């Protein structure tokens, strides 16, 4: 992912919004601290056509680097997102928040628009305590990318995940390796045929069958 030293920000506010002054003050502090380089502010009532183009449905709405957020956000939250803009860790945290909120479509749209962010999504699998909703969301997105160059480009990431100490993570990694449809995944999957976990061994065998000779 491209690294952004200092992100720019966009804020949409409403004249009668009770939370907008708080968020606006938070952004003002970020400007003073040098954590964002430029802030564009749009008034919902005065520029409704611009707000419609952005797809904004409620205010306050904001974009910090690649992160689109809405609702009341504390100064600490705004600072966190500004500092993480452009990093894989930050993108992973953003994906986690979206998936937890059930916004699978937004995650999928972003991954398809910016394939480099897929690595950040896959990194969420490294957490053995990840909620089922997050894992199911990752699976749905990866299944939609089956056989694509985008998924094949993260083969090394999946290979590393196949060596996780967590059996569930190894199992998911094997499944995704099969979805790459990339022959380079064969030796990685063959290694997992000797896994200590029976479920991982079974998934690895099925994934091997999905790979071309």
VEXTORMI-544971 format. One record per atom (N, C-alpha, C): residue in one letter; x, y negated, z negated. Coordinates in steps of 0.1 Angstrom, whole numbers, padded with zeros to 4 digits, always signed. Layout:
VEXTORMI-544971
AXYZ;...
This chain:
VEXTORMI-544971
X+0008+0012+0000;X+0000+0000+0000;X+0009-0012+0000;X+0005-0023+0007;X+0012-0035+0007;X+0012-0042-0006;X+0024-0047-0011;X+0025-0053-0024;X+0022-0068-0023;X+0013-0073-0031;X+0010-0087-0032;X+0016-0093-0045;X+0025-0102-0043;X+0031-0108-0055;X+0020-0116-0063;X+0013-0125-0057;X+0003-0133-0063;X-0009-0133-0054;X-0021-0127-0058;X-0032-0126-0049;X-0040-0139-0049;X-0048-0141-0038;X-0058-0152-0037;X-0071-0147-0043;X-0080-0156-0046;X-0093-0152-0052;X-0104-0160-0045;X-0116-0154-0046;X-0128-0160-0041;X-0139-0158-0051;X-0146-0169-0054;X-0156-0168-0065;X-0169-0174-0060;X-0180-0167-0061;X-0193-0172-0057;X-0201-0174-0070;X-0206-0186-0072;X-0214-0190-0084;X-0227-0195-0080;X-0236-0197-0090;X-0249-0202-0088;X-0251-0214-0098;X-0259-0224-0093;X-0261-0236-0102;X-0267-0232-0115;X-0276-0222-0115;X-0284-0219-0127;X-0279-0206-0134;X-0267-0201-0130;X-0262-0189-0135;X-0256-0191-0149;X-0260-0184-0159;X-0255-0186-0173;X-0241-0182-0175;X-0237-0172-0167;X-0223-0166-0169;X-0213-0172-0160;X-0217-0180-0150;X-0207-0185-0140;X-0197-0195-0146;X-0201-0204-0155;X-0191-0213-0161;X-0180-0205-0169;X-0183-0194-0175;X-0173-0186-0182;X-0163-0180-0173;X-0168-0175-0162;X-0159-0168-0152;X-0151-0179-0145;X-0157-0190-0142;X-0150-0201-0135;X-0139-0206-0144;X-0141-0207-0157;X-0131-0211-0166;X-0119-0201-0167;X-0123-0188-0166;X-0113-0178-0166;X-0104-0179-0154;X-0110-0182-0142;X-0102-0183-0130;X-0093-0196-0131;X-0098-0206-0137;X-0090-0218-0138;X-0078-0215-0146;X-0079-0207-0157;X-0067-0203-0164;X-0057-0195-0156;X-0063-0186-0148;X-0054-0178-0139;X-0046-0187-0130;X-0052-0198-0124;X-0045-0207-0116;X-0034-0214-0123;X-0037-0218-0135;X-0027-0225-0144;X-0016-0216-0147;X-0018-0203-0149;X-0008-0194-0153;X+0000-0189-0141;X-0005-0192-0129;X+0002-0188-0117;X+0000-0173-0113;X-0011-0168-0118;X-0015-0154-0116;X-0023-0152-0103;X-0029-0163-0098;X-0035-0163-0085;X-0030-0175-0077;X-0029-0174-0064;X-0023-0184-0057;X-0033-0195-0052;X-0045-0190-0049;X-0055-0199-0044;X-0069-0194-0048;X-0077-0204-0051;X-0091-0200-0055;X-0101-0208-0046;X-0109-0200-0039;X-0120-0206-0032;X-0133-0204-0039;X-0141-0215-0041;X-0153-0214-0049;X-0165-0217-0039;X-0175-0209-0039;X-0187-0211-0031;X-0199-0211-0040;X-0207-0222-0037;X-0220-0223-0045;X-0231-0216-0037;X-0238-0206-0043;X-0248-0198-0037;X-0259-0206-0030;X-0263-0217-0037;X-0274-0225-0032;X-0270-0234-0021;X-0258-0238-0021;X-0253-0247-0011;X-0248-0241+0002;X-0243-0228+0001;X-0238-0221+0013;X-0244-0207+0013;X-0257-0206+0015;X-0263-0193+0015;X-0259-0184+0026;X-0256-0190+0038;X-0252-0182+0050;X-0239-0176+0047;X-0230-0183+0041;X-0216-0177+0038;X-0218-0166+0028;X-0226-0168+0018;X-0228-0158+0008;X-0234-0145+0014;X-0243-0147+0023;X-0250-0136+0030;X-0239-0128+0038;X-0230-0135+0044;X-0219-0128+0052;X-0211-0119+0043;X-0209-0123+0030;X-0201-0116+0021;X-0208-0104+0015;X-0221-0104+0017;X-0230-0093+0012;X-0232-0094-0003;X-0231-0106-0008;X-0233-0108-0023;X-0248-0107-0026;X-0251-0100-0037;X-0264-0098-0041;X-0267-0104-0055;X-0257-0108-0062;X-0258-0115-0075;X-0246-0122-0079;X-0248-0132-0088;X-0236-0140-0092;X-0235-0139-0107;X-0223-0141-0112;X-0211-0144-0105;X-0205-0132-0097;X-0200-0135-0085;X-0193-0124-0077;X-0179-0129-0074;X-0170-0120-0074;X-0156-0125-0072;X-0148-0115-0064;X-0138-0120-0057;X-0128-0111-0051;X-0114-0115-0055;X-0107-0106-0061;X-0093-0109-0065;X-0084-0099-0057;X-0077-0105-0047;X-0069-0096-0039;X-0079-0086-0032;X-0077-0073-0033;X-0086-0063-0027;X-0098-0060-0036;X-0099-0065-0048;X-0109-0060-0057;X-0121-0070-0057;X-0133-0064-0054;X-0145-0071-0054;X-0153-0067-0067;X-0156-0077-0075;X-0162-0075-0088;X-0175-0084-0089;X-0183-0081-0098;X-0195-0089-0100;X-0199-0089-0115;X-0207-0098-0119;X-0212-0099-0132;X-0202-0107-0141;X-0205-0108-0154;X-0197-0115-0164;X-0184-0107-0166;X-0173-0114-0164;X-0160-0108-0167;X-0152-0117-0176;X-0146-0111-0186;X-0138-0118-0196;X-0125-0123-0190;X-0119-0133-0196;X-0106-0138-0191;X-0096-0126-0191;X-0096-0118-0201;X-0087-0106-0201;X-0089-0097-0189;X-0102-0095-0185;X-0104-0086-0174;X-0099-0092-0161;X-0102-0105-0159;X-0098-0112-0147;X-0082-0112-0146;X-0076-0114-0157;X-0061-0113-0158;X-0056-0099-0154;X-0063-0089-0159;X-0058-0075-0156;X-0059-0073-0141;X-0070-0076-0135;X-0072-0074-0120;X-0062-0082-0112;X-0060-0094-0116;X-0050-0103-0109;X-0036-0097-0110;X-0032-0092-0121;X-0019-0086-0123;X-0017-0073-0115;X-0028-0066-0113;X-0028-0052-0107;X-0030-0053-0092;X-0034-0064-0087;X-0037-0065-0072;X-0025-0061-0064;X-0028-0052-0054;X-0017-0048-0045;X-0010-0036-0050;X-0013-0031-0062;X-0005-0019-0068;X-0014-0007-0067;X-0008+0005-0065;X-0016+0017-0065;X-0023+0020-0078;X-0016+0016-0089;X-0023+0018-0102;X-0036+0010-0103;X-0035-0002-0098;X-0046-0011-0099;X-0058-0006-0090;X-0054-0001-0078;X-0064+0004-0069;X-0071+0016-0074;X-0063+0025-0081;X-0068+0037-0087;X-0078+0033-0098;X-0075+0023-0106;X-0084+0018-0116;X-0097+0013-0111;X-0095+0006-0099;X-0107+0000-0093;X-0116+0011-0087;X-0110+0021-0081;X-0118+0032-0076;X-0125+0039-0088;X-0118+0041-0099;X-0124+0047-0110;X-0136+0040-0115;X-0135+0027-0116;X-0147+0019-0120;X-0158+0020-0111;X-0156+0020-0098;X-0166+0021-0088;X-0173+0035-0088;X-0165+0045-0089;X-0171+0059-0090;X-0179+0061-0102;X-0174+0056-0113;X-0181+0057-0126;X-0195+0050-0125;X-0195+0039-0117;X-0208+0032-0115;X-0216+0038-0104;X-0212+0049-0098;X-0219+0055-0088;X-0219+0049-0074;X-0209+0040-0072;X-0207+0033-0060;X-0198+0040-0050;X-0202+0052-0047;X-0194+0061-0038;X-0192+0055-0024;X-0203+0049-0019;X-0203+0043-0005;X-0192+0032-0004;X-0191+0024-0015;X-0181+0013-0014;X-0167+0019-0014;X-0164+0029-0022;X-0151+0036-0022;X-0148+0042-0008;X-0158+0049-0003;X-0156+0055+0010;X-0153+0045+0021;X-0160+0034+0021;X-0159+0023+0031;X-0145+0017+0030;X-0140+0015+0018;X-0127+0009+0016;X-0116+0019+0020;X-0117+0031+0017;X-0107+0041+0021;X-0106+0042+0036;X-0118+0042+0043;X-0118+0043+0058;X-0112+0030+0064;X-0114+0019+0058;X-0109+0006+0063;X-0094+0005+0060;X-0090+0010+0048;X-0076+0009+0044;X-0071+0023+0040;X-0067+0031+0050;X-0063+0045+0047;X-0052+0046+0037;X-0044+0036+0036;X-0033+0036+0026;X-0038+0037+0012;X-0050+0034+0009;X-0056+0034-0004;X-0060+0048-0008;X-0059+0058+0001;X-0063+0072-0002;X-0054+0077-0013;X-0041+0074-0013;X-0032+0079-0023;X-0036+0075-0037;X-0041+0063-0038;X-0046+0058-0051;X-0058+0066-0056;X-0067+0069-0046;X-0079+0077-0050;X-0075+0091-0055;X-0065+0097-0047;X-0061+0110-0051;X-0054+0110-0064;X-0047+0099-0068;X-0040+0099-0081;X-0049+0100-0093;X-0062+0098-0091;X-0072+0099-0102;X-0073+0114-0106;X-0069+0123-0097;X-0070+0137-0100;X-0060+0141-0110;X-0049+0133-0112;X-0039+0136-0121;X-0043+0136-0136;X-0055+0130-0138;X-0060+0129-0152;X-0069+0141-0155;X-0064+0150-0163;X-0072+0162-0165;X-0086+0159-0172;X-0087+0147-0178;X-0099+0143-0185;X-0109+0135-0176;X-0105+0134-0163;X-0114+0127-0154;X-0128+0132-0154;X-0138+0123-0154;X-0152+0127-0155;X-0155+0135-0142;X-0165+0143-0143;X-0170+0152-0132;X-0174+0143-0121;X-0181+0132-0124;X-0186+0123-0114;X-0175+0117-0105;X-0163+0115-0111;X-0152+0109-0104;X-0146+0120-0095;X-0145+0132-0100;X-0140+0143-0092;X-0149+0147-0080;X-0162+0147-0083;X-0171+0149-0072;X-0171+0138-0061;X-0169+0126-0065;X-0168+0115-0056;X-0155+0116-0047;X-0144+0120-0053;X-0132+0122-0046;X-0134+0133-0036;X-0140+0144-0040;X-0142+0155-0031;X-0151+0151-0019;X-0161+0144-0021;X-0170+0139-0011;X-0163+0131+0000;X-0154+0122-0005;X-0147+0114+0004;X-0136+0122+0012;X-0129+0131+0005;X-0119+0139+0012;X-0126+0148+0022;X-0137+0154+0019;X-0144+0162+0028;X-0148+0154+0041;X-0151+0142+0039;X-0154+0133+0051;X-0142+0130+0060;X-0130+0132+0054;X-0118+0130+0061;X-0111+0142+0066;X-0118+0154+0065;X-0112+0167+0069;X-0106+0166+0083;X-0094+0171+0084;X-0087+0172+0097;X-0082+0159+0103;X-0083+0148+0096;X-0079+0135+0101;X-0065+0132+0098;X-0058+0123+0106;X-0044+0119+0103;X-0043+0112+0090;X-0054+0106+0086;X-0053+0099+0073;X-0051+0108+0061;X-0059+0119+0061;X-0057+0129+0051;X-0044+0137+0052;X-0040+0140+0064;X-0027+0147+0066;X-0016+0138+0062;X-0017+0125+0062;X-0007+0116+0058;X-0004+0117+0043;X-0013+0122+0035;X-0011+0124+0021;X-0009+0138+0017;X-0004+0146+0026;X-0001+0160+0023;X+0009+0162+0012;X+0019+0153+0012;X+0029+0154+0001;X+0023+0151-0013;X+0014+0142-0013;X+0007+0139-0026;X-0001+0151-0030;X-0008+0157-0021;X-0016+0169-0025;X-0007+0180-0029;X+0004+0182-0022;X+0014+0192-0026;X+0018+0190-0040;X+0021+0178-0044;X+0025+0175-0058;X+0014+0178-0068;X+0002+0175-0064;X-0009+0178-0073;X-0012+0193-0075;X-0008+0201-0065;X-0010+0215-0065;X+0000+0221-0076;X+0009+0214-0081;X+0018+0218-0092;X+0014+0213-0105;X+0003+0207-0106;X-0002+0201-0119;X-0003+0212-0130;X-0001+0208-0142;X-0003+0217-0153;X-0017+0220-0156;X-0026+0212-0150;X-0041+0214-0152;X-0046+0223-0140;X-0052+0234-0144;X-0057+0244-0133;X-0068+0237-0125;X-0076+0229-0130;X-0087+0223-0122;X-0081+0214-0112;X-0071+0207-0115;X-0064+0198-0106;X-0057+0206-0095;X-0051+0217-0098;X-0044+0226-0088;X-0055+0232-0079;X-0066+0235-0085;X-0077+0241-0076;X-0082+0231-0066;X-0084+0219-0071;X-0089+0208-0062;X-0079+0205-0051;X-0066+0205-0055;X-0055+0202-0045;X-0055+0212-0035;X-0056+0225-0038;X-0056+0236-0028;X-0068+0234-0019;X-0079+0231-0024;X-0091+0229-0015;X-0088+0218-0005;X-0083+0207-0010;X-0080+0195-0001;X-0069+0198+0009;X-0059+0206+0005;X-0049+0210+0014;X-0055+0218+0026;X-0064+0226+0023;X-0071+0234+0034;X-0079+0224+0043;X-0084+0213+0037;X-0092+0204+0045;X-0083+0195+0054;X-0070+0195+0051;X-0061+0188+0060;X-0060+0194+0074;X-0062+0207+0075;X-0061+0214+0087;X-0047+0213+0093;X-0038+0211+0084;X-0024+0209+0088;X-0015+0221+0085;X-0009+0227+0095;X-0001+0239+0092;X+0010+0237+0082;X+0014+0225+0080;X+0025+0222+0070;X+0021+0225+0056;X+0008+0226+0054;X+0002+0229+0040;X+0004+0244+0037;X+0007+0253+0047;X+0007+0267+0045;X+0017+0271+0034;X+0029+0267+0034;X+0038+0272+0024;X+0034+0268+0010;X+0028+0256+0009;X+0024+0251-0004;X+0012+0260-0009;X+0003+0263-0001;X-0008+0272-0005;X-0004+0286-0008;X+0006+0291+0000;X+0011+0305-0002;X+0017+0306-0016;X+0024+0295-0020;X+0029+0295-0034;X+0019+0296-0045;X+0007+0290-0042;X-0004+0291-0052;X-0011+0304-0052;X-0008+0313-0043;X-0014+0326-0043;X-0008+0334-0055;X+0002+0329-0061;X+0008+0336-0073;X+0005+0328-0086;X-0005+0319-0085;X-0009+0310-0096;X-0014+0319-0108;X-0012+0313-0120;X-0017+0320-0132;X-0032+0320-0133;X-0038+0311-0126;X-0053+0310-0127;X-0060+0317-0115;X-0069+0326-0118;X-0076+0333-0107;X-0083+0324-0097;X-0090+0314-0103;X-0097+0305-0094;X-0088+0298-0085;X-0077+0294-0089;X-0067+0287-0080;X-0062+0296-0069;X-0060+0309-0073;X-0055+0318-0063;X-0066+0320-0052;X-0078+0321-0057;X-0089+0323-0047;X-0091+0311-0038;X-0090+0299-0044;X-0092+0287-0035;X-0080+0286-0026;X-0068+0289-0030;X-0056+0289-0021;X-0058+0298-0009;X-0063+0310-0012;X-0065+0320-0001;X-0075+0315+0009;X-0086+0309+0004;X-0096+0304+0013;X-0091+0292+0021;X-0083+0284+0014;X-0077+0272+0021;X-0068+0277+0032;X-0060+0287+0030;X-0051+0292+0040;X-0059+0297+0053;X-0071+0303+0051;X-0079+0307+0062;X-0084+0295+0070;X-0085+0284+0064;X-0089+0272+0071;X-0079+0265+0080;X-0066+0269+0078;X-0055+0263+0085;X-0053+0270+0098;X-0049+0262+0109;X-0046+0268+0122;X-0033+0277+0121;X-0032+0286+0129;X-0020+0295+0129;X-0008+0287+0132;
